[in-house]
Amino acid sequence: MEFIDYYKVLGIGRGASQGEVTKAYRKLARKCHPDVNKDPGAEEQFKRVNEAYQVLGDPEKRRKYDTLGADWRHGQEFRPPPGWADFGPGVHVEFRSYPGGAAGGAGAGGWSDFFQTIFGGGPPGAGRRRSVSDTLHGPFGDMFVDAHDDRMRGPRPRRGEDVEGRLEIDLEEAHRGTTRSVEVREPSGETKTYDVRIPAGVRDCQRIRLRGRAGVGSAGGDRGDLYLKVCVRPHPRFRIDGDDLVVTAPVTPWDAALGGKVSVPTLDGPVEARLPPGRSSGDRLRLRGRGLPRRDGGRGDLFAEIRLVIPKRLTDRERRLFEELREASEFRPSDD
């Protein structure tokens, strides 16, 4: 049985933080997923990446794995170091192939023999049998006990697979919240429908988790979880900037020069905003609390970006006034 360097599988160092472990896993999982990568070895690589994350993504399993030390190398013949199993003094631990088990490799569930040896798990019949012999000392003399791990006597419960889907909503739905119906097809072919509540203030690409709504577990194991990636459709008028929104506000040249009132669209309807004099295209007006809901219960801001609009046709009087302004004004754009 070969030692598997899970750090090497994820392409990270042993000192990587949990956040770096998760980031590396997500990047490789997207790259190697069989639905995306059609290379012959992609599925096997995806299984190895998933197995590595099952260990390094769990602080307790990672600590146990790290106790093997840095002396082991990827592909090196592996036998657990003496005392590594940590069953206490005087306990002898042997690892034997389980009758009828997998001959090797990842097996039906994608777990390697190396993983099963350290952490157990895997499909029924593909695990490892652990025989524990111990000498117990008591007031009536010594007793020799030969016991087998109860967990290996029958099929172990195995959690179902997680499933991820994509759900598109409008900006208005992200602002106010909504409920959507989602259909999930079971392995048996049966289709189940779930009502999913999308909370107000959900962000683009945010994931929603529905516990126990995905793959069916085996041997009484829990169902997997359904993850929905919420995608907010581009809006024809508003642009999202974190908790804030940006919208264009058309303004006439005379209002931009003299100041006044301007109508600004918001997700709650149009509002009037005060326009200070001397504004130019690209300047912004800030409307506090008119953006998207925040996690703290507040709301972001709305920024109205000024865009000067010139009439395409001028009346005779408008033309004369503009001509008089051009003659009277000493302002030149290059002077500003």
N, C-alpha and C positions, 0 to 999 in steps of 0.2 A: 504494500500500500504506500503510495507516494504522499509526501507532505505537500500541502497546497498553501502557497503564500498569498493570503487574501489581500494583503496590502499591494502586492504586485498585480493581482487581478484588477484592482480598482485604480492602479497607477498612482498611489499616494505613499507617503512616508509613514513610518510607525508613529511619528509625533503629530500626525494630522488630527485636527479637532473633529468633534462629531459633526459640526456643520460642513467641514470639508469632505468628510466621508459621505454625507448625504448628497452633496453637490456632485461629487465624482460618480456616485451611483446613478443619479438621475441622468447625467450626461451620457454615460455608457449604456444605460437601459434604453434610452431613446435611440441611440445609434445602433444597438444590436437587436432591437425588438424584431421578431420574425415577421411581423406585419409590415415593417418598414424596410428591413434589410433582408434581401432574398439570397444572400451568399449561403452556400451549403453549410458553413460552420457557424452561422449567426445564431442559430437556436442553441447550440451547445455553449457558445460564449455567453449568451443571455442567461442561461442557467447558472453558469459559474459566477457571473456578476451578481445575480440575485442571491446565490449562496453566500458570497463574500459579504454582501450587505446584511444578510440575516445574522452574521456573526459580528462584524465590525460596527453595525448600526445599533447593536444592543450593548450598552456599557458593561453589563455583567458577563455576557458571552465574550466580549472583547477582552475583558480582564482575564478570563480563564484561558483564552487563546494565547494571550501575551505571555502567560506563565511558561509556555513552551520554550521561550527564549529566542534569541536571534541566531542561535547556532544551527537551527534547521534551515534548509534551503529548498527552494521550489523544485519538486521532482525527486527529492532525496527520499530513500526508503525510510518510512516512519514507523516507529514503535514508541508508545507512550513511555516517557521517562519513569524510573522507579519512584513510587510515591506520588506521582503527578495526579492520579485520580482522587487523592485526598479523602480516602475512606477512614483515615485514622490509623493509629499504630496497631500492628498485629494483623492487619487485614490484607489478604492476598487477592489481587484482581486479575482475572484472565479474560481475554477477548477471543471469542470463537465465532466462526461464521454461523449464522442462524440457518437451520435446516430449511432448504427450499428457497434460500435467499438469492438475491441477484448475484450474478457472477462477477460483477464489477461495474465500473463506470457510474453514470449518474442515476441509473435505475428509472423506474416509471415516474417517480416524483421529482427527479432532477437533483437529488442529493447524492453527493459522492460518498464513497466508503469512508473517506477521511472525516467528513462532516458527521456521519452517523456514529463513528467511533467516539468522537469527542462529545457530541451533543445529543446523540440518539436521533429519533425521528425517522422520516422516510416512509415509504409505503409499507403495508403489511407484508411480512416475510422478507423484507429487504434490510432489516435493521441488524443490530449486533446483539448477540446473547452475552449477557454479563454474568459470570459465575463468581460468587463471593464465598470464600472459605474463611472462617474466623474461629479462633479459640476463645471461648468465654470462660472467665474465672469467677467462681461463686462460692458460697459457703458450703455447698454440697459437692465440691470438687469441680474438675474441669469438664466441660462439655464441648464436643466438636460439632460445629454447625456447618452444613453445606446448603446454601440457599441460592435460589435464582431470582433475579429481578422480576417482580410481578409484572412490570410494564411490558416485558418481552414475551409473556405467555400467550398473548392474543394480539389481534390488530390494534394498533395504537390510534387514537383519534387524530385525525388530520384536518386541519383547517382548510376551507375552500379557498379558491383563488380570488384575488381582488380583481375588479374590472373597472376600467376608466372609460368614460364617455365624454362627449362634447355637447354643450347646451348653449344656444345663442339666445340672447335677450336684447331688447332695445334699451337705450339709455334711460328713458322714462321708467322702465321696469326696474332697472338697477337703482334708480333714485327712490322710488316708492316701495319697492319690494313686490313680489308676485308669487304665484303658485303655478307650477307646471306639472303636467303628467308625463311620466317617463316609462317606457315599456322595456322590460328586460326579458330576454329569451332564455329559458332554462335549458340545460343539456338535454332534457327529455323532449324538448320541442315546445313545451308549454310557455306561454307568454304571460308575464305578470305586469300589472300596471301599478305604479307608485306615484302618489302626489308629493312633489318636492317643493318645499317652501324656500323661495329665494329671498334672503333678508334684504331690507333696505340698506343701501350703501355698499352692496357687493362690488368688488373691483374686477376689471378685465383680467382674465386668466386665473382668477381665484378658484380654488377647488373646494367643493362641498362634499362631505363624507356622509354616506348613508350606511350605518352599521348593519351587517347581516343581510344585505340586499343583493349579494352577488353569488359566487360559486358555492355549490353545495359541498359540505365537508363529508369525509368518509369516516366510518366507524364511530359515528356520533360526534364528530368534530364540528366546530362552529362554522357557520357560513362566512364567506369572505365579504368584504366591504365593497360598496359601489362608490366610486369617486367621479364626480361630475365637474368638468372644467368649464367654468362659466365664461363665455366670450361675449363682450358687449359690442354690438354692431356699431360701425362708424355712424355718427349722426351728421345730417346735412348742415347743421347750423352750429352745434356746440363741439368743442374740442376738450378732451379730458386731460388734466394736468395734476395727477395725484388726487388730492381732495378738492381741487379747484376746477372751475370750468372757464373756458375762454370763448367769447363770442364776438363777432364783428358788429360794430355799431356805425351805420352810415350817418354822416354829418355833412351839412351844407357848408360852403366856404364862409358865409356870413356868420353862422352860428359858431363855427370853429374860431373865427376872429373875435367876435363880440361876446361869446358865451351864451348860455341859455339852458334850455331843457332838451333832453334827448331821450327817446323811447328805447329801452334796452330789453330784449327778450330774455326770459329766465325759464327754468323748468316749471315754475309755478305760475307762469303768465307774464306778460310785459309789465315793466315798471318804468317810472320816470326818474331819471338821474340828472343831477345838476352838472352842467358842462362849464368848467372854468374858461375864461377867455384865453385866446392865444394857443389853442391846441392844434396839433398837426397830425397827419396820418401816422399811425403806429403808436401814438400815445395811448395809455390805458386809463380807464376809470375803474376803480375798485368798489364793488358792491359786497360788503361784508355779510357772511352768512347766507349767501345765495348759491353756494356750490353744493357739493355732494355730502351726504351724511358721513360723519366720522365715527370711529369706534368709541370715542369718549362721550358720544351723545350730541356733540356740537355739529357744525356744518362748515365746510370749506367756503371759499369766496368765489365770486364771479368777477371776471375781468372782461370789461367791454373795450375792445380794441377799435380805436377810431379809424374810420376810412372816409376820406373826403370824397363827396359825390358832386360832380359838376353837371348841371342840366345840359342835355344834349341839344335842346333848341332854346334859344333866347328870344324873348319878346324884344321889340324895338327899344323900349324903355330900359330893360335889363342890359341890353347891349350898350346903350349910351352910358349907363351907370358904371359898367365895367370898364369902358374906355376912359371915363373920367377918373376912375380909381387908378388905372394904370398910369395916367398922366400925373396924378397928384402924389402917388405913393413913391417914397424913396427907398422902399424895402427891396432888396435883392436876395434871392435864396442863398447865394454864396456868402452873404454877410451874416447869416444867422449861425 
